[in-house]
Amino acid sequence: MQLENKIAIVTGAGRNIGAGIAQRFADEGAHVAIVDILEERTESVAAAINAAHPSAALAVRCDVTSGESVREMVGRVVSEWGQIDILVNNVGVVDRTDILNTPESEWHRVIAVSLTSVFMVTKYVATAMVAHGQGGRIINISSTSGHQGRPNATAYPAAKAGALHLARSLAIQLAPHNIRVNSITPNRVATEAEPGAPARATSVDNLIHRQITPADVAGACVYLAGPDADALTGADIFVDGGALAS
């Protein structure tokens, strides 16, 4: 198992990509903190993981846009397991309007959840990693929207571009502490939409002629979190089926 006895935090792990990453980490031998703002989601995912891997998952409700909430979450994980080896900044929300029709409140909401959370959670997790002195791995989940403009979204592309470039800066800043920081760029992942939100698009224009799945993203996360990626930092891995190449 590639991540045996490693301690991981995955944000937005209550469903979709985050849940898939958490499940795969547990399959690879890690202990995983299931972090989400909705407690019932964290408990559901943790219960499913623990059914297969007893005591592998810890459900932690956290508002990742709040410094106080993040500090409490990090403290709980360290108290439970003694250290943190891996962080996946996965949580994100999407806006679906152009700049002429995007309310200021929606801009602030999307930036807070999809970008400010990356700063907030990384700040306190990296502090714990440095204190432990054994290095670590940090992975930011970006998007093809962070590499190209979109006609129907404004804050989300800005946030994902920010997460992408923040990973590069953090790779430089945290290198002296043996902390590797990388990002993953997926595209059109097959996920469920929030209740009341428009249905997710299922059509794809890529080179593999199918949607990317949470399992595809999880596989890349395992690689970046594991020993085979020791020479990678400041890198971005495309898990987009070749969408940006076509």
Backbone torsions as a table, in degrees:
resi	resn	phi	psi	omega
1	MET	NA	133.5	-170.8
2	GLN	-76.1	-23.1	-174.8
3	LEU	-122.3	30.4	-175.3
4	GLU	-58.0	126.6	177.7
5	ASN	66.7	12.1	173.8
6	LYS	-80.0	150.7	179.2
7	ILE	-108.8	122.3	-174.5
8	ALA	-123.9	149.2	169.8
9	ILE	-119.2	131.4	175.0
10	VAL	-124.8	118.8	178.3
11	THR	-84.7	153.3	-177.2
12	GLY	61.6	34.7	-173.6
13	ALA	-90.8	8.2	-178.3
14	GLY	-78.3	-6.1	179.8
15	ARG	-170.6	172.9	168.9
16	ASN	52.1	-130.1	-174.2
17	ILE	-60.7	-45.7	-177.9
18	GLY	-60.5	-42.2	177.9
19	ALA	-64.0	-39.4	178.4
20	GLY	-64.1	-41.0	178.0
21	ILE	-64.3	-47.0	-179.2
22	ALA	-59.9	-43.7	179.8
23	GLN	-62.3	-43.8	-178.9
24	ARG	-66.9	-39.7	177.0
25	PHE	-58.5	-45.0	179.3
26	ALA	-64.1	-38.6	177.2
27	ASP	-60.9	-29.2	-179.0
28	GLU	-91.7	9.1	172.6
29	GLY	99.3	4.4	-178.3
30	ALA	-85.5	157.8	165.0
31	HIS	-95.4	134.0	-170.6
32	VAL	-128.3	129.2	171.3
33	ALA	-87.7	119.5	-180.0
34	ILE	-89.4	103.0	-173.5
35	VAL	-106.2	126.1	178.4
36	ASP	-159.2	158.1	179.8
37	ILE	-78.6	-19.8	179.3
38	LEU	-100.2	112.6	-173.4
39	GLU	-60.4	-38.2	-177.5
40	GLU	-64.4	-30.6	177.4
41	ARG	-70.5	-44.7	-179.7
42	THR	-60.0	-42.3	-177.6
43	GLU	-68.1	-37.4	179.9
44	SER	-65.5	-46.9	-179.7
45	VAL	-67.1	-43.5	179.4
46	ALA	-60.9	-41.4	-179.7
47	ALA	-63.4	-41.0	179.4
48	ALA	-64.7	-41.1	178.9
49	ILE	-67.9	-44.5	-177.8
50	ASN	-66.9	-24.5	176.7
51	ALA	-65.1	-33.6	179.2
52	ALA	-93.2	-31.5	-177.1
53	HIS	-134.0	86.4	-174.7
54	PRO	-51.2	131.8	177.1
55	SER	65.3	17.5	-179.3
56	ALA	-83.8	-22.0	-173.5
57	ALA	-122.3	144.1	177.5
58	LEU	-125.2	122.2	178.8
59	ALA	-83.2	124.2	-179.0
60	VAL	-134.5	112.7	173.8
61	ARG	-75.4	134.2	-178.7
62	CYS	-155.8	136.4	169.1
63	ASP	-91.3	102.4	-172.5
64	VAL	-73.3	-2.5	174.1
65	THR	-93.8	-2.5	-178.3
66	SER	-109.9	121.6	178.4
67	GLY	-58.2	-42.7	-179.5
68	GLU	-62.4	-44.5	-179.8
69	SER	-65.1	-40.5	179.4
70	VAL	-65.9	-42.9	178.6
71	ARG	-60.2	-40.9	178.6
72	GLU	-64.8	-41.2	179.9
73	MET	-63.5	-47.6	180.0
74	VAL	-62.4	-42.7	178.3
75	GLY	-60.8	-38.0	-179.9
76	ARG	-67.7	-41.3	179.7
77	VAL	-64.9	-44.6	179.4
78	VAL	-64.6	-39.8	178.4
79	SER	-63.4	-38.0	-177.8
80	GLU	-74.5	-43.5	-169.4
81	TRP	-122.3	-5.2	172.7
82	GLY	88.8	-16.7	-177.2
83	GLN	-165.3	174.2	171.6
84	ILE	-135.1	126.1	-179.2
85	ASP	-105.7	-29.4	-171.5
86	ILE	-138.4	136.6	171.5
87	LEU	-128.3	130.8	170.8
88	VAL	-115.9	112.3	175.3
89	ASN	-84.6	89.9	-173.9
90	ASN	-104.9	-28.2	-170.6
91	VAL	-59.5	143.7	177.8
92	GLY	-170.7	154.2	173.6
93	VAL	-132.0	156.3	-172.9
94	VAL	-115.4	140.8	166.4
95	ASP	-101.4	161.1	-172.6
96	ARG	-136.8	37.0	179.7
97	THR	-137.7	161.3	176.3
98	ASP	-82.2	174.6	-172.5
99	ILE	-65.6	-26.7	-179.5
100	LEU	-70.9	-20.6	-175.7
101	ASN	-120.5	11.5	179.7
102	THR	-93.6	115.1	176.9
103	PRO	-65.1	150.7	177.5
104	GLU	-57.3	-37.7	-178.6
105	SER	-62.6	-36.9	179.8
106	GLU	-70.4	-39.8	174.7
107	TRP	-56.3	-50.4	-177.5
108	HIS	-64.3	-37.7	-180.0
109	ARG	-64.5	-48.6	-176.5
110	VAL	-67.6	-42.1	178.4
111	ILE	-64.0	-40.5	-179.7
112	ALA	-62.3	-47.3	-175.9
113	VAL	-76.3	-41.4	-170.9
114	SER	-91.5	-17.5	-179.0
115	LEU	-128.7	-51.2	-179.8
116	THR	-58.5	-35.5	178.4
117	SER	-61.3	-34.1	179.7
118	VAL	-64.0	-44.5	175.8
119	PHE	-62.2	-48.4	-172.1
120	MET	-64.5	-50.8	-176.6
121	VAL	-68.9	-41.3	179.5
122	THR	-62.3	-40.6	-179.0
123	LYS	-55.1	-49.5	-174.2
124	TYR	-82.2	-32.1	175.1
125	VAL	-69.9	-44.1	179.2
126	ALA	-62.2	-36.9	176.1
127	THR	-59.7	-42.1	177.9
128	ALA	-67.1	-39.4	178.4
129	MET	-63.1	-45.1	179.7
130	VAL	-62.1	-42.8	179.8
131	ALA	-62.6	-35.5	-179.5
132	HIS	-73.6	-31.2	173.5
133	GLY	79.5	14.6	-178.6
134	GLN	-114.1	15.6	-179.9
135	GLY	73.9	-164.6	-179.8
136	GLY	171.4	178.6	179.2
137	ARG	-129.4	132.1	176.7
138	ILE	-125.4	131.5	-177.4
139	ILE	-127.9	122.5	175.1
140	ASN	-99.2	129.5	175.0
141	ILE	-89.0	110.9	178.4
142	SER	-95.9	-143.6	-178.8
143	SER	-169.7	156.8	172.5
144	THR	-60.3	-22.3	175.8
145	SER	-64.9	-20.4	176.4
146	GLY	-81.2	-7.4	-179.3
147	HIS	-108.7	-16.4	-177.6
148	GLN	-147.6	157.1	-179.4
149	GLY	-74.0	160.1	177.1
150	ARG	-131.7	141.2	178.9
151	PRO	-76.8	-19.3	-170.6
152	ASN	-120.0	21.1	175.9
153	ALA	-154.3	145.0	-175.0
154	THR	-123.7	-57.2	-178.2
155	ALA	-72.8	-37.7	-176.0
156	TYR	-62.3	-49.3	176.9
157	PRO	-59.6	-38.3	178.4
158	ALA	-64.0	-42.8	-179.3
159	ALA	-66.0	-42.9	-177.6
160	LYS	-71.9	-33.2	172.8
161	ALA	-65.2	-38.0	176.9
162	GLY	-63.4	-43.3	178.5
163	ALA	-63.2	-36.7	179.2
164	LEU	-64.3	-50.5	-176.1
165	HIS	-77.7	-27.9	174.5
166	LEU	-63.0	-37.8	178.3
167	ALA	-58.2	-38.8	-179.6
168	ARG	-67.9	-42.6	178.0
169	SER	-65.2	-41.5	179.9
170	LEU	-66.9	-33.2	177.0
171	ALA	-59.7	-40.7	178.9
172	ILE	-69.1	-46.9	-175.3
173	GLN	-66.9	-35.0	-173.0
174	LEU	-99.3	-3.7	178.9
175	ALA	-55.8	-40.5	179.2
176	PRO	-61.3	-16.5	-179.2
177	HIS	-102.4	12.6	179.2
178	ASN	61.7	34.5	176.6
179	ILE	-108.1	118.2	178.8
180	ARG	-90.2	133.6	-179.5
181	VAL	-126.9	123.1	-179.7
182	ASN	-137.6	174.6	177.6
183	SER	-134.9	162.4	176.9
184	ILE	-127.1	135.7	179.5
185	THR	-114.3	99.3	173.7
186	PRO	-90.7	176.7	176.8
187	ASN	-150.5	130.7	173.5
188	ARG	49.1	53.3	179.6
189	VAL	-70.9	138.9	179.5
190	ALA	-72.6	101.2	-178.1
191	THR	-137.9	163.7	177.1
192	GLU	-86.7	139.7	177.4
193	ALA	-77.9	157.2	174.3
194	GLU	-62.7	149.9	176.4
195	PRO	-54.5	129.4	179.2
196	GLY	87.9	-11.9	179.4
197	ALA	-84.6	157.9	177.1
198	PRO	-59.6	148.4	178.2
199	ALA	-60.3	143.6	179.1
200	ARG	-70.3	143.4	176.7
201	ALA	-67.1	140.0	180.0
202	THR	-111.4	-14.4	179.0
203	SER	-74.8	145.5	179.8
204	VAL	-132.2	152.2	174.4
205	ASP	-129.4	78.9	-179.0
206	ASN	-136.9	-175.1	-173.7
207	LEU	-89.9	-9.8	-179.3
208	ILE	-106.6	-3.1	172.0
209	HIS	59.3	36.4	172.5
210	ARG	-156.6	161.2	175.9
211	GLN	-70.6	149.2	170.0
212	ILE	-72.3	146.0	-179.5
213	THR	-113.9	161.5	173.1
214	PRO	-54.8	-33.4	179.0
215	ALA	-64.5	-35.1	177.0
216	ASP	-62.3	-45.5	179.9
217	VAL	-67.0	-40.4	-179.8
218	ALA	-61.8	-38.3	179.0
219	GLY	-61.8	-41.2	177.6
220	ALA	-66.7	-36.2	177.9
221	CYS	-64.7	-41.9	178.0
222	VAL	-60.5	-42.7	178.4
223	TYR	-60.3	-49.3	-177.8
224	LEU	-67.3	-28.9	-179.6
225	ALA	-84.1	-15.3	-173.4
226	GLY	-96.8	179.1	-174.7
227	PRO	-67.3	-25.6	-177.9
228	ASP	-68.9	-15.7	-179.0
229	ALA	-103.5	22.7	-176.3
230	ASP	-61.1	-26.5	-178.9
231	ALA	-90.0	0.6	-177.8
232	LEU	-100.3	125.4	167.7
233	THR	-156.6	144.4	-174.5
234	GLY	73.3	17.7	-177.0
235	ALA	-104.9	159.6	175.9
236	ASP	-125.8	127.9	179.4
237	ILE	-105.5	124.2	178.2
238	PHE	-84.0	121.3	173.0
239	VAL	-119.6	62.7	-171.5
240	ASP	-122.6	10.2	-179.5
241	GLY	64.7	19.3	-178.2
242	GLY	81.4	17.7	-176.3
243	ALA	-59.8	-41.4	-178.7
244	LEU	-81.9	-10.1	177.0
245	ALA	-89.3	-18.9	-174.2
246	SER	-94.9	NA	NA
